[in-house]
Amino acid sequence: MTDTGRTSGVLATLSDELAAAVTRAAETVVSVDARRQRPATGIVWPAGSGIVVTADHVIEREQDITVILPDGKKVQATLAGRDPGTDVAVLRLGEGAAPTPANLAPPDSLKVGHIVLALGRPSGSIMASFGIVSALGGTWRTERGGIVEGYVRADVTLYPGFSGGPLVDVQGRVAGLNSYYLARGQELAIPSGALGAIVQTLLTQGRVRRAYLGVTTQPVRLPDSLRQTLALPQRAGLMIVGVEAASPAEKAGLLIGDVLVAVAGRAVENPEDLQAALLPTLVGQPTGAVIIRGGQRQEVSVTPGERS
């Protein structure tokens, strides 16, 4: 066989395997009609009969949600839970609807350079785009304030209506949920392992709890002389530049110009530190905070609220 023939054979085999992966995964991909414009996509999740996972931003109405199954059958769905912070929503299909659940890729099975496919079913028929994994990352904070345990960036195209659909590997296993809203329009996927934890929380609680103080802050450097005088180990703190009316911060007496240096026993030097300190378990619980006011160190108690 000539080199051209061998190359053609390899490409034909790869093409067939990709098509087979799409066919396998397509049985678990549905259309979700819950907004005024074109429907979006959802994944039949292996968390019980009739569970569909999709992107939160495509759920514009919480009533009269229609899901179109791979065989074309239309069924009604109810909203089981949603989390704007991670852009995840969970639906329950009507009684008797039990489409094939997704086969999930093992955790950490994707590597940079692996071939992946983005699938969508916005118009009833399955659609796909092709690319490779360009980056993998650890825990990060989304533009909408949620904490996600990892991300997958792939150079696939998310066509209109693809959000909420799966990123699949060459075996047709679901490796993540695609969203165009997680990071300023970048096409990212939440890995299946991280997604599973969010889904379970939404199924049991209906939401993901997040604590907040109700302040706007900006990092400021602490002068060395002040750090030594107040015995502060850190080089920066968070100056409060705004306090929401009737917020936990206002109720605790925090003022514009105060500098937060610790919350719940954790030093805070930037907004990410503050968000990390505000654990869901702190909602409604009096929590210690350390501030600098007028050059003096003060300890205050603040009761974080729950971000709606």
C-alpha positions in Angstrom: 0.0 0.0 0.0 1.3 3.5 -0.8 1.8 6.2 1.8 -1.2 8.0 0.4 -3.3 4.8 0.7 -2.2 4.3 4.3 -2.9 7.9 5.2 -6.4 7.6 3.6 -7.0 4.4 5.6 -6.0 6.0 8.9 -8.2 9.1 8.3 -11.1 6.9 7.2 -10.8 4.8 10.4 -10.6 7.9 12.6 -13.5 9.4 10.8 -15.6 6.3 11.4 -14.6 6.1 15.0 -15.6 9.8 15.6 -18.9 9.2 13.9 -19.5 6.1 16.1 -18.7 8.2 19.2 -21.3 10.8 18.2 -23.9 8.0 17.5 -23.3 6.5 21.0 -23.4 9.8 22.8 -26.4 11.2 20.8 -28.7 8.7 22.6 -28.1 10.7 25.8 -28.4 14.2 24.4 -31.8 16.0 24.4 -33.2 19.4 23.4 -34.3 21.8 26.1 -37.0 24.4 25.3 -37.1 26.9 28.2 -36.5 30.2 26.6 -37.8 32.5 23.9 -35.1 31.9 21.3 -33.9 28.6 19.9 -33.9 25.6 22.3 -30.7 24.6 24.0 -29.1 21.2 24.8 -29.2 18.9 27.8 -27.5 15.7 29.0 -29.4 12.7 30.4 -27.6 12.3 33.7 -27.0 8.9 35.4 -28.4 10.1 38.8 -31.7 8.3 38.6 -34.5 7.9 36.1 -35.4 11.0 34.0 -32.7 13.5 35.2 -31.4 16.0 32.7 -28.6 18.4 33.2 -28.2 21.6 31.2 -26.9 25.2 31.5 -28.6 27.5 33.9 -28.6 30.5 31.5 -30.8 28.7 29.0 -33.6 28.3 31.6 -35.4 31.6 31.1 -38.7 30.3 32.4 -39.2 27.8 35.3 -42.6 26.7 34.1 -43.7 25.0 30.9 -40.3 23.4 30.2 -40.3 21.0 27.3 -37.6 18.4 26.6 -37.3 16.7 23.2 -35.9 13.2 23.5 -33.5 11.7 20.9 -36.4 9.7 19.4 -38.3 13.0 18.9 -40.8 12.5 21.7 -41.7 15.7 23.6 -42.0 15.5 27.4 -42.6 18.1 30.1 -40.0 18.7 32.7 -39.8 20.4 36.1 -36.9 22.4 37.5 -35.2 20.4 40.3 -32.5 23.0 41.0 -30.3 25.6 39.5 -27.1 27.4 40.3 -26.3 30.6 38.3 -22.8 30.7 39.9 -21.7 27.5 38.0 -24.3 27.8 35.2 -25.8 24.4 36.0 -29.5 23.5 36.1 -31.1 20.1 36.7 -34.5 19.0 35.3 -36.8 16.1 36.1 -38.6 14.6 33.2 -42.3 13.7 33.5 -43.4 10.3 34.7 -42.6 7.4 32.3 -39.8 9.3 30.4 -36.6 7.3 30.9 -34.1 8.0 28.1 -30.7 6.4 28.0 -28.4 8.0 30.6 -24.9 9.2 29.7 -21.8 7.1 30.1 -19.4 9.3 32.0 -15.7 9.5 31.2 -13.5 8.5 34.2 -12.1 11.4 36.2 -8.8 12.8 34.9 -9.1 10.7 31.7 -8.7 13.7 29.5 -5.3 15.0 28.6 -4.2 18.1 26.8 -4.1 17.1 23.1 -6.9 14.5 23.3 -9.5 14.7 20.6 -13.0 15.7 21.8 -16.4 16.5 20.3 -19.0 19.1 21.4 -22.5 17.8 20.8 -25.7 19.8 20.6 -29.4 19.2 19.8 -30.9 22.6 19.5 -33.1 21.7 16.6 -34.0 18.1 17.2 -31.2 16.6 15.1 -27.8 15.9 16.6 -25.0 18.3 15.7 -21.3 18.1 16.5 -18.0 20.0 16.3 -14.5 18.7 16.6 -11.3 19.8 18.3 -8.7 18.9 20.9 -8.3 19.7 24.5 -6.1 22.8 24.7 -6.0 23.3 28.5 -7.0 21.7 31.8 -7.3 23.6 35.0 -7.9 23.2 38.7 -10.3 24.9 41.1 -11.4 28.4 39.8 -14.1 31.0 40.4 -16.5 31.7 37.5 -17.5 35.2 36.3 -20.8 34.5 38.0 -19.3 33.9 41.4 -19.4 30.1 41.6 -16.5 27.8 42.6 -15.9 24.9 40.2 -13.4 22.1 40.8 -11.6 22.2 37.5 -12.3 23.1 33.8 -11.7 21.9 30.3 -10.8 24.2 27.5 -11.1 22.7 24.1 -10.9 24.3 20.6 -14.4 23.1 19.7 -17.1 25.4 18.3 -20.2 25.9 20.4 -22.8 26.7 17.8 -26.0 28.5 18.9 -28.0 26.2 21.2 -24.9 24.0 22.2 -24.7 25.4 25.7 -25.8 22.7 28.2 -24.6 19.9 25.9 -21.8 17.5 26.4 -18.1 17.5 25.6 -17.4 13.9 24.7 -14.3 11.8 24.2 -13.6 9.5 21.2 -15.4 6.7 22.9 -18.6 8.7 23.2 -18.3 9.2 27.0 -19.4 12.5 28.5 -16.3 14.3 29.8 -18.0 17.6 30.7 -20.8 20.1 30.2 -20.3 22.9 27.7 -21.1 26.5 28.5 -20.4 29.8 26.8 -21.3 31.9 29.8 -18.8 30.7 32.4 -15.8 32.9 31.6 -16.5 36.0 29.5 -17.5 34.1 26.4 -14.7 31.6 26.5 -15.9 28.1 25.5 -15.3 26.1 28.7 -16.6 22.8 30.0 -17.2 21.7 33.6 -15.5 18.3 34.0 -18.0 15.4 34.7 -16.5 14.8 38.1 -17.0 18.3 39.3 -20.4 18.5 37.6 -21.6 15.4 39.4 -21.1 17.1 42.8 -23.0 20.1 41.7 -25.8 18.0 40.3 -26.1 16.0 43.6 -26.3 19.2 45.6 -29.0 20.6 43.3 -31.0 17.4 43.5 -31.0 17.3 47.3 -31.1 21.1 48.1 -32.4 22.8 45.0 -29.6 25.4 45.1 -25.9 25.9 46.1 -25.6 28.0 49.2 -23.1 30.9 49.1 -22.3 33.3 51.9 -21.8 37.0 51.4 -21.1 40.1 53.4 -22.4 42.8 51.0 -19.2 44.8 50.5 -17.2 46.1 47.6 -13.5 45.9 48.2 -10.2 46.7 46.6 -6.7 45.3 47.7 -4.4 47.8 49.4 -0.8 47.4 50.5 -0.2 47.6 54.3 2.7 49.8 55.3 5.5 47.8 57.0 5.3 50.1 60.0 1.6 49.4 60.5 2.1 45.6 60.0 4.8 45.6 62.7 2.7 47.7 65.1 -0.4 45.5 64.7 1.5 42.2 64.3 0.0 41.4 61.0 1.7 38.6 58.9 0.3 39.7 55.6 1.4 42.5 53.2 -2.1 43.5 52.0 -5.7 43.8 53.0 -9.1 44.6 51.5 -10.3 48.2 51.8 -14.0 48.5 51.9 -15.1 51.0 49.2 -18.9 50.1 49.3 -21.4 48.7 51.7 -24.8 47.4 50.5 -27.8 48.8 52.4 -29.3 46.3 54.9 -26.4 43.9 54.2 -24.7 41.7 56.8 -21.7 44.1 56.6 -23.9 47.2 57.4 -25.6 45.4 60.2 -22.2 44.5 61.7 -21.2 48.2 61.5 -18.5 47.9 58.8 -17.7 51.2 57.2 -16.3 52.5 54.0 -12.6 52.9 54.6 -12.2 49.9 56.9 -9.6 47.4 55.8 -10.5 43.8 56.2 -7.5 41.6 57.0 -9.1 38.4 58.2 -12.5 36.6 58.1 -13.3 33.4 59.9 -9.6 33.0 61.0 -8.3 33.3 57.4 -6.2 36.2 56.2 -7.7 38.1 53.2 -5.5 40.0 50.8 -7.6 39.9 47.7 -11.3 39.4 46.7 -10.6 35.7 46.0 -9.4 35.2 49.5 -12.6 36.7 50.9 -14.8 34.5 48.8 -12.8 31.4 49.8 -13.2 32.4 53.5 -17.0 32.7 53.1 -17.9 29.1 53.3 -21.5 28.0 52.9 -21.5 26.8 56.5 -21.1 30.3 57.7 -24.5 31.5 56.4 -26.5 32.7 59.4 -23.6 32.1 61.8 -21.8 34.9 63.8 -18.3 35.0 62.3 -15.2 36.8 63.5 -13.5 39.4 61.3 -10.5 41.5 61.8 -10.4 45.1 60.4 -8.1 48.1 60.6 -10.0 51.3 61.4 -8.2 54.5 62.1 -4.8 52.7 62.3 -6.1 50.4 65.0 -6.8 46.7 64.8 -10.4 45.8 65.7 -12.2 42.5 66.0 -15.9 42.5 64.9 -18.6 39.9 64.5 -20.5 39.7 61.3 -23.2 37.2 60.3 -22.9 36.3 56.6 -26.1 36.1 54.6 -27.0 33.8 51.7 -26.5 35.2 48.2 -29.6 34.7 46.3 
